[in-house]
Amino acid sequence: MGVLNGIKILDLTQGLSGPYCTMILGDMGAEVIKIEKINNGDDSRAIGPFINEESGYFMSVNRNKKSLAIDLGKKKGKKILKDLVMVSDVLVENYKPSTMEKLGLDYESIKTVNPNIIYCSISGYGQDGPLRDRPAYDAVIQAMAGLMSITGQEHGKPTRVGAPIGDLTSSLYSVIAILGALYKKKETGKGERIDISILDSQVSILENAIMRYNTTGEIPEPIGNKHASIVPFETYLTRNSEIMVAIGNDKIWQLFCKTVKRKELISDYRFFSNAKRVEYYHEIKPILNKIFIEKTTEEWQVILDEAGIPNSPINTVDKLMENEQLKHRNMFVKMQHPKAGEIIVTNSPIKFDEEPNTIRIVSPILGEHTSEILTDKLSLSQDEIVNLIKEGVVQTKAN
């Protein structure tokens, strides 16, 4: 059933930052009603790859949801939404702040319908400030937040992180905030207004880059795969590929030196502490390069694993799908989609013993649950639903 069984979520989101948030809530058992535009639905339905004309992008972040296709520009469409607000616990939206205000669906308007609603807004720059209405996508935020300036190879050009980390961090912060608000509501009965900025979220995870600048005045730059404050902590060329090695403290360093039969490095004044290894990085680097080039990545994995030294090959996605640990943790799940057929989705990483997360339903077809929701939640008759369809207020998968 899930730890959030009984919680009702209205999902007015599209793209990634909002849908990923509501997917996590759905995985934990919440009932999620996804409000989509008629005809086109969520913008991500138009983003590939496509499987039998269904978007793989959309399917990857919209499981455990029901789709209600509705025209919120029409008076009757707004009424349907507000009627659903009355029987919901949480509303999540990720439009520009002015969009919800123009629709008359901003927090102050929704609060008059349900004073105890938890209303979570995810936007590029937040609900206030000089940039509140500026359009934003993940890559734009990565650039503005400074993340691109510290990502990439040393002396190379600023680089976007391979995953849309700005959208994803704001999604995770939104889930955290919603869970906190639900806890508060359980104690006080009161709802909450949540304002999540993708820019704020991105800046919050820059960790020691900001601290390093404020402490030393040094402007952080791309440094490739190495760590600015820990050595050795990077990738090394082996006889056949590369391996990532993370020696996070002096105890592991001493163990490493013994493992590779270079005990003299332990007492070397240049390397005996992490601070010294950082200081003498350009002297220790060539020594380590000569050590790792002697064996293959697979051979080093065995040696380092047996010694308990953190390491990993650099997996490509195809190898990731065959990873024995991920298979054991059931992180890839096969599902049957009514149009796309068999698809594989990543499972939830949240593991509960008593109330396990489950993927109950695959991502919905546009308007798949329109009739069901209007009947079950608002007690509309079939004649009323047919009239709404004719008037272009709602859409079912059949029309």
PEQUI-V920880 format. One record per residue. RES is the residue in three letters. SS is DSSP state (helix for helix, strand for strand, loop for the rest). PHI is phi in whole degrees, -180 to 180 (none if undefined). PSI is psi in degrees with one decimal (* if undefined). Layout:
# PEQUI-V920880
res=[RES RES]
ss=[SS SS]
phi=[PHI PHI]
psi=[PSI PSI]
This chain:
# PEQUI-V920880
res=[MET GLY VAL LEU ASN GLY ILE LYS ILE LEU ASP LEU THR GLN GLY LEU SER GLY PRO TYR CYS THR MET ILE LEU GLY ASP MET GLY ALA GLU VAL ILE LYS ILE GLU LYS ILE ASN ASN GLY ASP ASP SER ARG ALA ILE GLY PRO PHE ILE ASN GLU GLU SER GLY TYR PHE MET SER VAL ASN ARG ASN LYS LYS SER LEU ALA ILE ASP LEU GLY LYS LYS LYS GLY LYS LYS ILE LEU LYS ASP LEU VAL MET VAL SER ASP VAL LEU VAL GLU ASN TYR LYS PRO SER THR MET GLU LYS LEU GLY LEU ASP TYR GLU SER ILE LYS THR VAL ASN PRO ASN ILE ILE TYR CYS SER ILE SER GLY TYR GLY GLN ASP GLY PRO LEU ARG ASP ARG PRO ALA TYR ASP ALA VAL ILE GLN ALA MET ALA GLY LEU MET SER ILE THR GLY GLN GLU HIS GLY LYS PRO THR ARG VAL GLY ALA PRO ILE GLY ASP LEU THR SER SER LEU TYR SER VAL ILE ALA ILE LEU GLY ALA LEU TYR LYS LYS LYS GLU THR GLY LYS GLY GLU ARG ILE ASP ILE SER ILE LEU ASP SER GLN VAL SER ILE LEU GLU ASN ALA ILE MET ARG TYR ASN THR THR GLY GLU ILE PRO GLU PRO ILE GLY ASN LYS HIS ALA SER ILE VAL PRO PHE GLU THR TYR LEU THR ARG ASN SER GLU ILE MET VAL ALA ILE GLY ASN ASP LYS ILE TRP GLN LEU PHE CYS LYS THR VAL LYS ARG LYS GLU LEU ILE SER ASP TYR ARG PHE PHE SER ASN ALA LYS ARG VAL GLU TYR TYR HIS GLU ILE LYS PRO ILE LEU ASN LYS ILE PHE ILE GLU LYS THR THR GLU GLU TRP GLN VAL ILE LEU ASP GLU ALA GLY ILE PRO ASN SER PRO ILE ASN THR VAL ASP LYS LEU MET GLU ASN GLU GLN LEU LYS HIS ARG ASN MET PHE VAL LYS MET GLN HIS PRO LYS ALA GLY GLU ILE ILE VAL THR ASN SER PRO ILE LYS PHE ASP GLU GLU PRO ASN THR ILE ARG ILE VAL SER PRO ILE LEU GLY GLU HIS THR SER GLU ILE LEU THR ASP LYS LEU SER LEU SER GLN ASP GLU ILE VAL ASN LEU ILE LYS GLU GLY VAL VAL GLN THR LYS ALA ASN]
ss=[loop loop loop loop loop loop loop strand strand strand strand strand loop loop loop loop helix helix helix helix helix helix helix helix helix helix helix loop loop loop strand strand strand strand strand strand loop loop loop loop loop loop helix helix helix helix loop loop loop strand strand loop loop strand strand helix helix helix helix helix helix loop loop loop loop strand strand strand strand strand loop loop loop loop helix helix helix helix helix helix helix helix helix helix helix loop loop loop loop strand strand strand strand loop loop loop helix helix helix helix helix helix helix loop loop loop helix helix helix helix helix helix helix loop loop loop loop strand strand strand strand strand strand loop loop loop loop loop loop loop loop loop loop loop loop loop loop helix helix helix helix helix helix helix loop loop loop helix helix helix loop loop loop loop loop loop loop loop loop loop loop loop loop loop helix helix helix helix helix helix helix helix helix helix helix helix helix helix helix helix helix helix helix helix helix helix helix helix loop loop loop strand strand strand strand strand strand helix helix helix helix helix helix helix loop loop loop helix helix helix helix helix helix helix helix helix loop loop loop loop loop loop loop loop loop loop loop loop loop loop loop loop strand strand strand strand strand loop loop loop loop strand strand strand strand strand loop loop loop helix helix helix helix helix helix helix helix helix helix loop loop loop loop helix helix helix helix loop loop loop loop loop loop helix helix helix helix helix helix loop helix helix helix helix helix helix helix helix helix helix helix helix loop loop loop loop helix helix helix helix helix helix helix helix helix helix helix loop loop loop strand strand strand loop loop loop helix helix helix helix loop loop loop helix helix helix helix helix loop loop loop strand strand strand strand strand strand loop loop loop strand strand strand strand strand strand loop loop loop loop loop loop loop loop loop loop loop loop loop loop loop loop loop loop loop loop loop loop loop helix helix helix helix helix helix helix loop loop loop loop loop helix helix helix helix helix helix helix helix helix loop loop loop strand strand loop loop loop loop]
phi=[none 97 -69 -104 -56 98 -82 -112 -114 -98 -107 -105 -124 -151 80 -129 -58 -77 -58 -66 -61 -70 -63 -61 -63 -66 -59 -86 108 -68 -87 -114 -103 -90 -88 -122 -67 -67 76 -107 70 -54 -54 -71 -65 -97 -106 -79 -75 -110 -125 52 72 -101 -74 -67 -59 -62 -63 -73 -130 -132 -72 55 -137 -112 -99 -118 -91 -150 -96 -77 -79 -95 -58 -68 -65 -62 -63 -60 -62 -66 -65 -70 -59 -64 -114 -119 -98 -138 -122 -120 -139 -137 -90 -60 -50 -67 -63 -67 -66 -65 -78 73 -121 -70 -57 -62 -71 -68 -63 -69 -83 -138 -61 -103 -70 -96 -115 -110 -110 -114 -142 -60 -126 102 -84 -142 99 -67 -106 -53 -101 -75 -68 -150 -128 -52 -63 -65 -69 -59 -71 -67 -77 89 -64 -64 -71 -114 -116 126 -75 -56 66 -94 -80 -55 -133 -73 -63 -61 -100 -74 -69 -65 -61 -70 -67 -66 -61 -66 -63 -65 -60 -59 -65 -64 -62 -63 -67 -64 -64 -61 -64 -63 -82 -115 82 -99 -82 -160 -104 -117 -121 -110 -103 -64 -62 -57 -62 -67 -63 -64 -104 -74 37 -77 -65 -71 -63 -63 -67 -69 -88 -109 81 -78 -86 -59 -131 -59 -130 68 -94 -87 -102 -71 -125 -133 -141 -79 -162 -169 -91 -133 -71 -109 -65 -126 -166 -137 -139 -94 -127 -124 -104 -83 -156 -69 -64 -67 -60 -63 -64 -61 -60 -67 -64 -94 60 -131 -60 -64 -70 -63 -93 -63 -60 -78 -128 -70 -132 -60 -58 -68 -66 -66 -63 -106 -53 -71 -97 -82 -57 -63 -65 -68 -57 -67 -68 -74 -72 -75 -132 -77 -59 -64 -67 -65 -58 -63 -63 -73 -63 -63 -86 80 -103 -59 -160 -164 -70 -93 -74 -90 -61 -63 -72 -60 -64 -104 -64 -65 -68 -67 -65 -61 -84 57 -86 -126 -119 -86 -136 -107 -96 -61 -112 -81 82 -74 -129 -115 -122 -76 -81 -70 -82 -85 -116 -109 -79 -82 -127 -64 -66 -138 -92 -80 -136 -73 -56 -82 -74 -55 75 -59 -112 -55 -63 -59 -68 -65 -77 -74 -89 -116 58 -78 -81 -63 -64 -64 -67 -60 -64 -64 -65 -62 -82 76 -83 -131 -140 -108 -66 -81 -115]
psi=[-35.9 151.8 -19.8 20.1 131.0 -16.7 132.3 123.4 129.5 120.0 99.8 53.6 163.8 170.1 -120.5 -49.2 -43.5 -51.3 -35.6 -39.3 -51.3 -27.4 -43.5 -43.1 -39.6 -38.8 -33.2 9.0 -6.9 149.8 118.6 119.6 113.9 116.9 118.9 154.0 142.8 155.1 -56.9 -29.0 -157.0 135.4 -31.0 -11.6 -16.2 5.8 130.7 178.6 156.5 141.3 110.1 43.8 5.8 136.4 122.9 -34.0 -49.3 -45.3 -27.9 -19.8 16.8 27.7 168.2 38.7 155.4 138.5 125.2 111.1 123.7 146.9 102.5 -4.8 -14.4 147.6 -43.3 -31.4 -43.9 -39.6 -41.5 -45.2 -45.5 -32.7 -37.6 -33.5 -36.1 -24.0 21.6 158.7 -35.1 139.9 129.7 130.4 152.7 40.3 168.2 143.7 -40.7 -26.1 -49.6 -33.0 -42.7 -33.8 -10.2 27.5 20.5 172.6 -45.3 -36.9 -44.3 -33.5 -29.4 -24.5 -44.4 95.2 -19.3 14.7 144.7 115.7 111.0 121.5 129.3 122.7 167.6 -44.3 2.1 171.8 -5.2 176.5 166.0 -18.4 10.6 -35.5 9.3 133.2 149.8 144.1 166.7 -46.8 -36.8 -41.9 -38.6 -36.8 -48.0 -36.0 -5.4 -3.2 -41.7 -28.8 -17.0 10.6 136.9 -179.7 151.3 132.3 10.3 -176.3 150.5 142.3 138.8 137.8 142.1 -32.4 150.8 71.1 -25.7 -48.6 -43.3 -39.1 -38.6 -34.1 -46.9 -42.1 -34.9 -43.3 -45.8 -45.7 -41.6 -43.1 -39.6 -41.2 -36.8 -38.5 -44.8 -42.6 -36.3 -35.3 -36.8 -18.0 -0.9 147.1 -163.8 151.5 123.3 128.8 104.9 122.9 131.1 -37.8 -48.0 -44.9 -41.2 -43.3 -35.2 -21.0 12.5 -5.0 -116.1 -4.7 -45.1 -42.2 -40.6 -40.6 -45.9 -23.3 -42.1 -17.0 -2.3 130.9 113.6 143.6 167.9 136.1 20.7 -135.4 1.0 166.9 140.9 -23.6 -0.2 132.8 132.9 138.1 73.4 -174.6 149.5 142.0 133.3 -172.0 -27.7 -11.0 -132.6 158.0 141.1 127.9 130.4 102.4 92.5 -8.4 173.7 -30.3 -44.6 -35.6 -45.8 -40.4 -41.4 -46.9 -40.5 -39.6 -39.5 10.4 44.8 56.0 -25.9 -21.1 -24.3 -42.0 -3.8 126.0 -22.8 -18.7 0.9 -18.9 160.4 -41.4 -40.8 -39.1 -35.0 -43.8 -40.1 35.4 -45.3 -9.6 -31.8 -28.8 -52.5 -29.6 -46.2 -36.4 -42.9 -33.4 -49.4 -25.5 -10.2 -22.6 165.9 164.5 -42.1 -39.3 -41.8 -35.2 -46.7 -47.1 -47.6 -35.7 -44.0 -30.8 -12.0 31.7 123.2 127.9 163.1 146.0 165.8 96.8 140.8 167.1 -36.8 -38.2 -33.2 -39.0 -19.8 5.7 125.4 -34.0 -42.8 -35.2 -43.8 -37.0 3.6 45.7 -5.6 120.0 132.0 134.9 158.1 113.9 138.9 -25.4 -40.8 -16.7 -148.9 127.2 159.5 127.4 154.7 138.9 168.9 137.3 -5.5 121.4 117.4 144.1 -47.7 -40.2 76.7 144.4 142.1 147.2 97.8 -42.6 146.1 166.6 142.9 153.7 149.0 122.1 12.4 -34.0 14.5 -54.7 -42.9 -45.4 -44.2 -32.2 -51.2 -40.3 -36.0 0.7 34.5 145.9 165.6 -36.0 -41.6 -40.2 -41.9 -42.3 -39.5 -37.0 -45.3 -34.5 -4.7 20.8 -40.4 167.6 137.9 169.0 -19.3 -22.2 *]
